[in-house]
Amino acid sequence: MSQPTQDDFIPSAKPAKYDGQFIPVDTPGAPLYVEDDQLYTEWYNPTSQDVVLEVHIGTDPKNAAWRKAYLEATPARRLEMKSGNRIFVIKAGQTKQISSDFDLAIQRTHCLHPACTNKKDACRDLDHPRVVSAGLAPQLICKRWHKVPGLAANLDMAKAQAEQAMAAMAKANVEKLSAEMEVQGARKLLEQAQATAREALEAKARAEEAAARETKARLEAENKLQSVEQAARTKGK
């Protein structure tokens, strides 16, 4: 399979909304927070709706230690231990720190820098322009990047809605054209039928006229013959 090119990832005409810079350029790495030897990434929700993320963290062997921890856990923690999924909620307009282990699950980006020598889907340069190409929450903004990523064309809802509208319009035009062609075909068949009927009527009229002439000629011949026979009988007397 060929690698995607820059043309396969079109930046959205409507960039993500985020008022302000992520971090000063002179403080590289500031969005990553270290807590108990764990890296965290800040995610900002610019939308008017809460975003719920469900990421897979796996489950531990269900041994005695697991059962003891399960009995002591809260209901939410029990659900996480049984399902192996962890749920994060980022409220509208708020920022939340989430373990960087889940970065690729939340969003995958594609670098658009023409001189980038890394794999486009694995570029980590903070200054390179990029688009969000996949992930659980493409609407979130990762505060790691110095430039706000756009949305790939396949994730741009406005573009998708416009394409759907165009497709519906094209379908309607095809149906309209098909209906017009059917009407034109029916009209042509009607005209042909009308022309055939006129020809039949004209042929009938010609046949009746010819029959009338023939009848008239026969009657004249019979009258003439009768006149001749009567004249002959009169002359014989």
C-alpha positions in Angstrom: 0.0 0.0 0.0 1.4 3.4 -1.0 2.1 6.0 1.7 -0.4 8.9 1.9 0.7 12.1 0.4 0.1 15.7 1.5 -2.8 15.9 -1.0 -4.6 13.1 0.9 -4.9 15.3 4.0 -6.6 18.7 3.2 -6.6 21.2 6.1 -10.0 22.2 7.1 -11.2 25.6 5.9 -12.6 26.1 9.4 -9.7 25.7 11.9 -10.2 24.5 15.4 -11.1 27.2 17.9 -8.6 28.0 20.6 -8.0 31.5 21.9 -4.4 31.9 22.7 -1.1 30.2 22.3 -0.6 26.7 23.6 2.8 27.5 25.3 5.6 30.0 24.7 7.9 28.8 22.1 10.9 29.4 24.4 9.6 26.7 26.9 9.6 23.5 24.8 8.0 20.5 26.4 5.9 22.6 28.9 2.6 20.9 28.0 4.0 17.6 29.4 3.6 17.3 33.1 5.4 14.7 35.2 3.6 13.3 38.2 4.7 10.1 39.9 7.0 9.3 36.9 4.0 9.5 34.6 3.8 11.8 31.6 0.5 13.8 31.1 -0.8 15.8 28.2 -3.2 18.6 28.3 -6.3 18.4 26.1 -8.6 21.3 25.6 -12.3 21.0 24.6 -13.2 24.0 22.4 -16.7 22.8 21.8 -20.0 23.5 23.6 -20.5 19.9 24.5 -18.8 17.6 27.0 -16.4 15.0 25.4 -16.4 11.5 26.8 -13.4 9.3 26.0 -13.3 5.5 26.6 -9.8 4.1 26.2 -8.6 0.6 26.7 -6.1 0.1 29.6 -6.3 -3.7 29.9 -7.1 -5.9 32.8 -5.0 -7.7 35.5 -5.1 -11.4 36.2 -8.1 -12.1 38.4 -6.2 -13.6 41.3 -6.6 -13.1 45.1 -4.9 -9.7 45.0 -7.2 -8.6 42.2 -10.3 -9.8 44.1 -9.2 -7.9 47.2 -8.6 -4.7 45.2 -11.9 -5.2 43.5 -13.9 -5.5 46.7 -12.2 -2.3 48.1 -12.7 -0.3 44.9 -15.4 2.2 44.1 -18.2 1.3 41.6 -16.5 3.2 38.8 -13.1 1.6 39.6 -14.8 -1.9 39.6 -16.3 -1.2 36.2 -12.9 -0.2 34.9 -11.3 -3.3 36.4 -13.8 -5.7 34.8 -14.1 -4.0 31.4 -10.5 -2.9 31.0 -11.7 0.5 29.8 -11.1 3.8 31.4 -13.5 6.8 30.9 -12.4 10.4 30.8 -14.8 13.3 30.7 -13.6 16.7 29.4 -16.2 19.3 30.0 -17.0 22.0 27.4 -14.4 24.8 27.4 -12.2 23.1 29.9 -8.7 21.5 29.8 -7.9 18.1 31.3 -4.6 16.3 31.9 -4.6 12.7 30.5 -1.8 10.2 30.5 0.4 10.6 27.4 0.1 6.8 26.9 -3.3 7.5 25.4 -2.3 10.3 23.0 -2.4 8.2 19.9 -5.8 6.8 20.9 -7.2 10.2 21.4 -5.8 11.7 18.2 -3.6 10.8 15.3 -2.1 13.6 13.3 -0.5 13.9 9.9 2.4 16.3 9.3 2.0 18.8 6.4 5.5 20.3 6.5 7.0 19.7 3.0 10.6 19.4 4.4 9.7 17.0 7.2 11.9 13.8 7.0 10.0 11.8 9.6 7.1 9.6 8.9 4.2 11.9 8.4 2.0 10.1 10.9 4.8 10.0 13.5 6.2 13.5 13.3 6.6 15.0 16.8 8.0 18.4 15.8 6.1 20.9 17.8 6.3 23.7 15.1 5.2 21.7 12.1 1.7 22.3 10.7 -0.5 19.2 10.8 -4.0 18.0 10.5 -5.9 15.6 12.8 -6.5 12.5 10.7 -8.1 10.0 13.2 -8.7 9.3 16.9 -11.4 9.0 19.5 -11.8 12.8 19.8 -10.6 14.8 16.8 -12.5 17.8 18.1 -10.1 18.2 21.0 -7.0 20.4 20.9 -3.7 19.0 22.1 -1.9 21.8 23.8 1.4 20.2 23.0 1.5 21.7 19.4 2.7 25.3 18.9 0.2 25.6 15.9 -3.4 24.6 16.1 -4.0 21.5 13.9 -6.7 21.6 11.3 -9.1 18.8 10.6 -8.5 16.3 7.8 -11.1 16.4 5.1 -12.6 13.1 6.2 -13.2 14.5 9.7 -14.4 18.0 8.7 -18.2 17.8 9.5 -18.9 21.0 7.6 -17.1 19.6 4.6 -18.9 16.3 5.0 -22.3 17.9 5.2 -21.5 20.0 2.1 -20.4 16.9 0.2 -23.6 15.1 1.3 -25.7 18.0 0.1 -23.8 18.0 -3.2 -24.4 14.3 -3.5 -28.1 14.7 -2.8 -28.3 17.5 -5.3 -26.5 15.4 -7.9 -28.9 12.5 -7.2 -31.9 14.8 -7.5 -30.5 16.2 -10.8 -30.0 12.7 -12.1 -33.6 11.7 -11.1 -34.9 14.9 -12.7 -33.0 14.3 -15.9 -34.3 10.7 -15.9 -37.8 11.8 -15.4 -37.5 14.4 -18.2 -36.1 11.7 -20.5 -39.0 9.5 -19.6 -41.5 12.3 -20.3 -39.7 13.1 -23.6 -39.8 9.4 -24.5 -43.5 9.2 -23.6 -44.2 12.3 -25.6 -42.4 11.0 -28.6 -44.3 7.7 -28.4 -47.6 9.7 -28.2 -46.6 11.8 -31.2 -45.7 8.6 -33.1 -49.1 7.0 -32.1 -50.9 10.2 -33.2 -49.1 10.3 -36.5 -49.9 6.6 -37.1 -53.6 7.3 -36.3 -53.7 10.2 -38.7 -52.1 8.1 -41.4 -54.7 5.4 -40.7 -57.5 7.9 -40.9 -56.2 9.3 -44.1 -55.8 5.9 -45.6 -59.3 5.0 -44.6 -60.6 8.2 -46.1 -58.7 7.5 -49.4 -60.1 4.0 -49.4 -63.7 5.2 -48.8 -63.3 7.8 -51.6 -62.0 5.2 -54.0 -64.8 2.9 -53.1 -67.3 5.7 -53.6 -65.9 6.5 -57.1 -65.9 2.8 -58.0 -69.6 2.5 -56.9 -70.5 5.7 -58.8 -68.8 4.4 -62.0 -70.5 1.0 -61.6 -73.9 2.6 -61.2 -73.3 4.8 -64.2 -72.3 1.8 -66.2 -75.4 -0.1 -65.1 -77.7 2.9 -65.9 -76.1 3.2 -69.3 -76.5 -0.5 -70.0 -80.1 -0.3 -69.0 -80.7 2.7 -71.3 -79.1 0.8 -74.2 -81.2 -2.3 -73.6 -84.4 -0.2 -73.3 -83.6 1.6 -76.5 -83.0 -1.7 -78.3 -86.3 -3.1 -77.1 -88.1 0.0 -78.2 -86.5 -0.2 -81.6 -87.5 -3.8 -82.0 -91.1 -3.1 -81.4 
